[in-house]
Amino acid sequence: LFCYTGGFSIYALAGGAVHVDSVDSSKKAMMMVDRNVALNGFDPSMHTSLCCDAIDYLKNAPEGKYDLMIVDPPAFAKHRDAVKNALRGYQRLNAKGIQSIRPGGILFTFSCSQAIDKDMFRLAVFSAAAQVGRKVRILHQLHQPADHPINIYHPEGEYLKGLVLQIE
């Protein structure tokens, strides 16, 4: 979800995915995904580009459709005044994503909102799991790499965060 030019989609195909659905609301981005799939030599039947809103897509996705899902939205909160709405957005998005995962499947979920710290993000994701009644285990916690150093006087600089979750 929020695939942009398809970086995660290409990696999934290269890693042996049987089929990848790429979802983004940008028509231009979806054209670039299709081009990147072709440039990397993948059979077009292994990939579907879906130009639509991610939440709308998930509303219609059957429960348990996916073995693996990557949820990588743009920043939901660019300032403190947006935190409450952003947390609701992360919870709603992840609840729908969790419902779409088969038991034993994996969900990669991310936030790049500087006003949302890692604890707030985790709570939103865990609330989403509780909302839909699914058990979730953290397999890995992801942080920004060394080329995104954090200034100790600007803790909001630690804006990249992610969770790798197994959905039971």
N, C-alpha and C positions, 0 to 999 in steps of 0.2 A: 504494500500500500504506500502511496506517495512515492512512486518509483522514479520519478523524474526521468533521467535518460537511460535508466535500466541497469545501473551498476550491479545491484544485488541480483537482478534477474539474470544477467550474463554469468555471474559467479555461480548461481544455482544451476543453470544449464551446464556450465563447465564442470560442476561437481557431480553431475549425474542425474539431475532432476528429470523425471519423465515428462513433466509438463509444468510450465510456469505461467501464471496469470499476473500481468503487470497492470496496476491500477494507478491512474493519475488524472486529475481534472484538466490538465493542459494538453490540447491537441498537438501543439508543437513538440512537447516532451514525448508524447506517444509516437509521433513520427520518428523521433530520434531513437526511441527504444527499438522500433521495428528495423531501422537502419542498422543499429548496433547488433541486433540478433543476426541479421544477414551478413554484416561485415565479419562476424566471428564464426561464420560457417555453420550455424545451427539450422536444422530443418524447421521451416516456419510453422509446421504443424505442432511443434513442441511448445509453442508460445502463443498466448492470446493477449492482445493489447486491449485494455478496457478504459476508455476515456469517460470517466464519470467521477462523482464525488465518492470518496472512500467510505464514508458512513452510509450513503445511499446504497453503495455496492454491498456492504456487509449486511444491511437490512434484508436483502434478498438472497444472500448466500445461504445455502443449506447448512444446518448445524453439522459439525464434524466433517466438512468437505476437505479440509487441508491437513496434511502431515506437518507442514512447516509454513509459518507466516512471518513476514518482516513488516513491522509497523514503524515507519520512519517519517513522521509528519514534520512540517515546518514548525518553527517556534510558535507555540500557542500563547505565550506570555512574554512580551518584550519589556514589560514594566510591571511594577508591584500592583498597580490597579487592576491588572488583568489576571492575577493569580487565581482568584476564586472561579472565574469562568474557565480558565485553562485547566484547572484540576477536574472540573466537571467534564470538559472535553476529553481529557486523557482517560478518565474513568469510563465514559460512554464508548469511546473508540476501542479501548482494551476489552471491555465487556463483550462487545460484538466480535472482536478478534478471537477471544478465548472461546466463545461459543462455536466459532467456525473451525476449531482445531479438533482433530480426532483424538480420542484418549491415547496418551503416550506421545502425542505430537509436541512440537517445539514452537514457541513464540519468541521472536526477537522483538523487543519493543524499546523505543528510543524517545528521548526528549532533548531538544537543543534550546530550551527556554531558559534564559539566564535567571529569571525571577523564580523559577521552580528548582528547589534544591533536591538532592537525591532522595532524601527521606520523604519529602512531599510526593515525589514521583512514585516511589515504591508504595506509599500508602494509597495513592490513586489506583495503581495497578492491582494491589491486593484487595481493595474495595470492589474493584470490577470483578475479580474472581469470586468473591463472596456473594456479590449481587447475582451472578449467574449460577452459583452453586457448584463451582468446579474447584477441585484441589489443584494447587499450583506449587511447584518446587523451583527454587532458584538454582539453576545450574551454573550460572556465571553472572557476575556484575561487570559491566563495561564502563570504562572511563575514557576521557579524551587522551589522546596519545601525547608523547613528549613534545611534539611540534606545536602543541597548544598549551604552553606553560601557564600556570595560575599565579598571579601576583597576590601575595598574602594580604595586601591592602585592598584587594578587589575580589572577594570570594565569589562574586557573581560570574567571574571569569571561568569558573568550573561549571560550564553550561552544558557540556556534552555528557550524557549519561544513558545507560541502557541496561536492560535485563534480558538474560536468556532463560526462558522458563519452560519447564516440562509441564504439560497440561494433562492431568489424569482424568 
